[in-house]
Amino acid sequence: MNETTSSRFISIDPKQKPLREVHNLLLSGVSPRPIALVSTISEDGIDNLAPFSFFNAFGANPPYIAFSPAYSGKDGSAKDTLLNLEKIPECVVHAVPFDLIEQVSLASTAYGPELSEFTKAGFETLESEVVRPKRVKNSPFHMECQVEQIIPLGGTKGSGNLVLCRIVRFHVSEAVMDDGKMTPDALDLIGRNGFNYYTRASGAALFTVNKPTGQGMGIDQLPRFVRESSILRGNDLGKLGSLEELPNQDAVQQYINGVRADKPTLKYTKLFLHGMDDLDSNPVQARKDIEIAAKVALNEGDLEFAIHVLMALDDL
């Protein structure tokens, strides 16, 4: 058996699966991945351009990035990017916005080493300041890099090669800057998923997560009925666990009295008060309504309301 099911998971031994299936598992499960559009230059002076989604940043002092050009899964041949870097260990790594995705896809075509993807994919060039490979004018973010190591990761068909790059120059388009920061909507970057799927990292896809300001007490310190709630999920519990401490019962009662006195208009405050009024006549549904009110409040960012109304159930 090369697959087993345990706790509703399928366990897979990569040594007993075809390369294509292992590759698809990585592409689908490790996603979305940022895309590096990498320019290199051959010893003959031919400009090369290719996208790689096995890519990320690793440290800022000094700044490093890495990407992984793989050997062909069919014949084990090396990509032009890797061959170029072995001779001239310099490159420029570019961000890929939505407006460029079709051109970048075209640049992934296996053109011969005598052809430049800059030309085939229609990209305008800019001269680099430190390294020899050219830059893609159309991209809003460029990193000129010197390659410090190329680490083989298997040396056979489908194997990767980790290219470790030290950044020696950044270039940022003024169009994506706002108050000294690059904004996600202006960058409008693309992430790679499995198969033919991509993710657009802007607009409705964006959301924020507020980090704990101190040391959160942890989910383990929440009352058991909260931890085991059928209404509250992992994200809800994570928000509650980010609090430094639970309010005491005097604070809870004072808060609830304030909610009642305010003649609330929000749906979740109304639902909470409805539940409180029904605790004696229909306690199961009432508790459910209160937990739903807390969940809605958490979704709206009202953590104070959520923890106080939940703690009102602690002694009931």
ZAKOLMAR-818527 format. One line per 10 residues: number of its first residue (from 1); their letters; for each residue x, y, z of C-alpha. Coordinates in steps of 0.02 Angstrom, whole numbers. Layout:
<sites>
NUM) A) X/Y/Z ~ ...
</sites>
This chain:
<sites>
1) MNETTSSRFI) 0/0/0 ~ 68/172/-46 ~ -84/267/16 ~ -167/253/185 ~ -314/347/258 ~ -300/402/440 ~ -412/530/524 ~ -483/565/351 ~ -312/605/278 ~ -231/517/131
11) SIDPKQKPLR) -48/478/164 ~ 64/473/11 ~ 243/411/-3 ~ 325/519/-139 ~ 447/378/-178 ~ 303/270/-236 ~ 215/397/-345 ~ 250/456/-523 ~ 347/618/-539 ~ 200/709/-617
21) EVHNLLLSGV) 86/666/-470 ~ 216/723/-341 ~ 241/883/-441 ~ 54/917/-445 ~ 40/888/-257 ~ 173/1019/-225 ~ 99/1145/-347 ~ -76/1125/-276 ~ -35/1114/-91 ~ 104/1243/-82
31) SPRPIALVST) 5/1387/-153 ~ -17/1523/-199 ~ 168/1549/-234 ~ 246/1714/-289 ~ 315/1713/-466 ~ 493/1764/-506 ~ 520/1826/-683 ~ 708/1798/-700 ~ 821/1876/-831 ~ 994/1805/-867
41) ISEDGIDNLA) 1121/1823/-1005 ~ 1221/1691/-1099 ~ 1407/1695/-1136 ~ 1358/1741/-1314 ~ 1263/1893/-1252 ~ 1088/1822/-1282 ~ 960/1887/-1157 ~ 850/1755/-1075 ~ 690/1774/-976 ~ 592/1639/-885
51) PFSFFNAFGA) 463/1629/-743 ~ 484/1521/-586 ~ 356/1494/-450 ~ 471/1395/-334 ~ 531/1562/-266 ~ 537/1668/-108 ~ 638/1789/0 ~ 755/1732/138 ~ 823/1867/252 ~ 848/2055/238
61) NPPYIAFSPA) 1021/2087/311 ~ 1091/2055/185 ~ 939/2031/72 ~ 927/1859/-7 ~ 804/1775/-123 ~ 804/1601/-199 ~ 717/1514/-342 ~ 728/1341/-416 ~ 747/1300/-601 ~ 712/1114/-620
71) YSGKDGSAKD) 782/988/-742 ~ 658/930/-873 ~ 547/790/-810 ~ 555/709/-983 ~ 740/705/-1028 ~ 830/783/-879 ~ 894/931/-981 ~ 935/1096/-896 ~ 841/1259/-928 ~ 931/1403/-1013
81) TLLNLEKIPE) 919/1502/-852 ~ 1021/1373/-757 ~ 1148/1353/-896 ~ 1171/1542/-905 ~ 1191/1561/-717 ~ 1325/1427/-712 ~ 1427/1535/-833 ~ 1376/1711/-781 ~ 1310/1708/-601 ~ 1203/1863/-612
91) CVVHAVPFDL) 1017/1890/-637 ~ 873/2011/-615 ~ 716/1948/-528 ~ 553/2039/-566 ~ 381/2040/-487 ~ 237/1984/-599 ~ 78/2091/-598 ~ -87/2038/-673 ~ -63/2145/-828 ~ 90/2041/-878
101) IEQVSLASTA) 29/1864/-845 ~ -4/1814/-1025 ~ 164/1881/-1082 ~ 249/1791/-938 ~ 159/1631/-985 ~ 224/1651/-1162 ~ 400/1677/-1094 ~ 390/1506/-1011 ~ 392/1425/-1184 ~ 547/1318/-1217
111) YGPELSEFTK) 626/1431/-1347 ~ 801/1387/-1405 ~ 951/1471/-1322 ~ 980/1577/-1477 ~ 812/1665/-1452 ~ 773/1800/-1325 ~ 610/1788/-1228 ~ 616/1977/-1210 ~ 582/1985/-1396 ~ 466/1835/-1411
121) AGFETLESEV) 356/1892/-1265 ~ 363/2077/-1311 ~ 447/2148/-1156 ~ 536/2316/-1156 ~ 711/2315/-1081 ~ 806/2427/-962 ~ 992/2420/-926 ~ 1039/2361/-752 ~ 1152/2462/-640 ~ 1259/2325/-561
131) VRPKRVKNSP) 1233/2161/-656 ~ 1240/2118/-841 ~ 1065/2044/-872 ~ 934/2170/-926 ~ 780/2223/-831 ~ 597/2210/-883 ~ 531/2388/-894 ~ 350/2327/-883 ~ 371/2252/-707 ~ 348/2371/-559
141) FHMECQVEQI) 480/2289/-448 ~ 656/2230/-496 ~ 796/2150/-395 ~ 970/2145/-468 ~ 1057/1994/-397 ~ 1225/1909/-386 ~ 1212/1719/-375 ~ 1309/1652/-226 ~ 1264/1468/-234 ~ 1179/1343/-348
151) IPLGGTKGSG) 1131/1191/-245 ~ 1078/1034/-342 ~ 925/951/-264 ~ 936/778/-338 ~ 1026/793/-503 ~ 901/692/-604 ~ 740/712/-706 ~ 622/837/-623 ~ 749/883/-488 ~ 764/1063/-434
161) NLVLCRIVRF) 918/1172/-417 ~ 913/1301/-278 ~ 985/1464/-341 ~ 1032/1574/-192 ~ 1043/1758/-240 ~ 1104/1910/-146 ~ 1012/2068/-196 ~ 1129/2211/-242 ~ 1001/2336/-307 ~ 813/2364/-292
171) HVSEAVMDDG) 710/2460/-420 ~ 531/2510/-376 ~ 408/2597/-491 ~ 345/2760/-417 ~ 171/2710/-477 ~ 155/2574/-344 ~ 217/2681/-199 ~ 103/2766/-73 ~ 178/2856/77 ~ 341/2762/57
181) KMTPDALDLI) 260/2590/44 ~ 218/2474/-99 ~ 30/2443/-94 ~ -46/2274/-140 ~ -181/2348/-251 ~ -55/2452/-349 ~ 63/2303/-370 ~ -82/2187/-418 ~ 33/2036/-411 ~ -5/1860/-468
191) GRNGFNYYTR) 20/1699/-369 ~ 37/1525/-444 ~ -75/1383/-390 ~ -89/1205/-453 ~ -127/1157/-633 ~ -185/1311/-731 ~ -246/1409/-579 ~ -178/1578/-524 ~ -219/1697/-382 ~ -234/1885/-401
201) ASGAALFTVN) -167/1969/-244 ~ -271/2128/-245 ~ -447/2193/-225 ~ -570/2080/-137 ~ -436/1947/-112 ~ -347/2058/16 ~ -384/2056/202 ~ -294/2109/359 ~ -249/2014/517 ~ -211/2113/675
211) KPTGQGMGID) -64/2036/768 ~ -76/2021/959 ~ -6/2178/1041 ~ 58/2081/1191 ~ 70/1899/1238 ~ -98/1818/1202 ~ -164/1705/1338 ~ -191/1564/1212 ~ -340/1461/1160 ~ -305/1339/1302
221) QLPRFVRESS) -356/1473/1429 ~ -529/1498/1354 ~ -675/1414/1442 ~ -706/1237/1385 ~ -877/1277/1314 ~ -796/1408/1202 ~ -657/1291/1145 ~ -781/1153/1105 ~ -914/1265/1026 ~ -998/1202/868
231) ILRGNDLGKL) -1018/1383/811 ~ -846/1457/840 ~ -706/1400/723 ~ -517/1405/726 ~ -504/1586/668 ~ -632/1639/799 ~ -537/1550/937 ~ -373/1622/875 ~ -440/1798/893 ~ -506/1763/1068
241) GSLEELPNQD) -342/1680/1118 ~ -247/1837/1067 ~ -321/1928/1217 ~ -203/1945/1364 ~ -335/1894/1492 ~ -519/1855/1517 ~ -634/1987/1592 ~ -698/1947/1767 ~ -882/1925/1800 ~ -904/2101/1870
251) AVQQYINGVR) -833/2174/1710 ~ -942/2058/1607 ~ -1101/2110/1698 ~ -1056/2294/1685 ~ -1024/2276/1498 ~ -1190/2186/1467 ~ -1285/2317/1567 ~ -1206/2446/1454 ~ -1261/2350/1298 ~ -1439/2344/1361
261) ADKPTLKYTK) -1439/2529/1405 ~ -1373/2580/1234 ~ -1528/2519/1142 ~ -1420/2428/1014 ~ -1455/2436/828 ~ -1324/2311/767 ~ -1393/2141/719 ~ -1270/2045/826 ~ -1308/2148/982 ~ -1494/2122/953
271) LFLHGMDDLD) -1466/1934/930 ~ -1367/1928/1092 ~ -1502/2015/1193 ~ -1635/1904/1116 ~ -1534/1753/1171 ~ -1512/1820/1347 ~ -1699/1847/1361 ~ -1732/1668/1304 ~ -1608/1580/1418 ~ -1742/1519/1539
281) SNPVQARKDI) -1873/1468/1411 ~ -1760/1393/1276 ~ -1582/1380/1344 ~ -1507/1273/1203 ~ -1561/1391/1064 ~ -1523/1544/1170 ~ -1343/1491/1199 ~ -1327/1454/1013 ~ -1392/1628/970 ~ -1268/1709/1090
291) EIAAKVALNE) -1123/1612/1016 ~ -1180/1661/840 ~ -1187/1843/897 ~ -1009/1828/962 ~ -951/1750/798 ~ -1029/1889/694 ~ -950/2018/809 ~ -780/1936/784 ~ -804/1944/596 ~ -842/2129/616
301) GDLEFAIHVL) -686/2157/722 ~ -780/2184/885 ~ -673/2074/996 ~ -724/2163/1156 ~ -909/2124/1128 ~ -874/1943/1081 ~ -772/1898/1235 ~ -891/1985/1356 ~ -1049/1903/1290 ~ -967/1733/1286
311) MALDDL) -907/1752/1465 ~ -1087/1793/1512 ~ -1123/1609/1478 ~ -982/1546/1588 ~ -1085/1521/1744 ~ -1249/1478/1657
</sites>
